[in-house]
Amino acid sequence: MAKISPIQFFRQVKQEIKKVTWPTRKEVTQSSIMVIILVAIAATFFFFVDQIFGWVVKLIFGLGV
């Protein structure tokens, strides 16, 4: 692997960053909202599944419901 100087490395990084297509503010906002909604749905789902499993375990081991 060829060694390059730090200055050349940073020039190459700068060139590559110029090639990146950055998302718009609207795209970032929409994506963030979708992530928050899906996390809330998943958290709710796993909460209820956990409650059901807890109830079943208590029922099996006779710990009272």
N, C-alpha and C positions, 0 to 999 in steps of 0.2 A: 504494500500500500504506500503510495507516494505521500511524503510529508509536505504540507503547505504551511505557509506563514499565517499567523493569526490575522493579519490584515487581509490577506487574500481570502481566508475563510469567511470573515465578516462581509466582504464584498459579495461572495457567493451567496451567503445567507440573505443579504439585501436583495439580490437579484431574484432569488426564489420567492421571497415574500411578496415581491411585486407581481408574481404570477398567480397568487392566491386570489380566489374570488370570495370576498368577505360577504357574509349575510347582511341583509338590510336590517334596520331597527325593527321593522314590521315582522320580518321572518323570525328574528330572535324573540320578540314578544310572543308571537303565536306558538313557537316551539316551547318556550318557557311555560306558558299557560297549559299547553297539552301535557307537559311533564308533570306539572303540579296536579292536574286533574287525574292523570293515570296513577300517580303515587297515592292520592287520596282514595281512589277506587281500590287499589291493591291493599292499602292499609285497612280499609273497611272490611274487605273480603277476608283477609287473614285474621282480623280481630274476631269475626264471627266463627270462622273455622276453629280458631283456638278455643273460643267459648264452648263450642260443641264438643270438641275433643276433651276439654276439661270436665264437662258434664258427663260424658261417656266414661271417663276414667273413674270419676267419683261413683258412678252407678255400678261399675264393675267391682270396685274394691269396697263397696258398701260404706263409703265415708259420709253418706247422707247427701241429699240434694237440696 
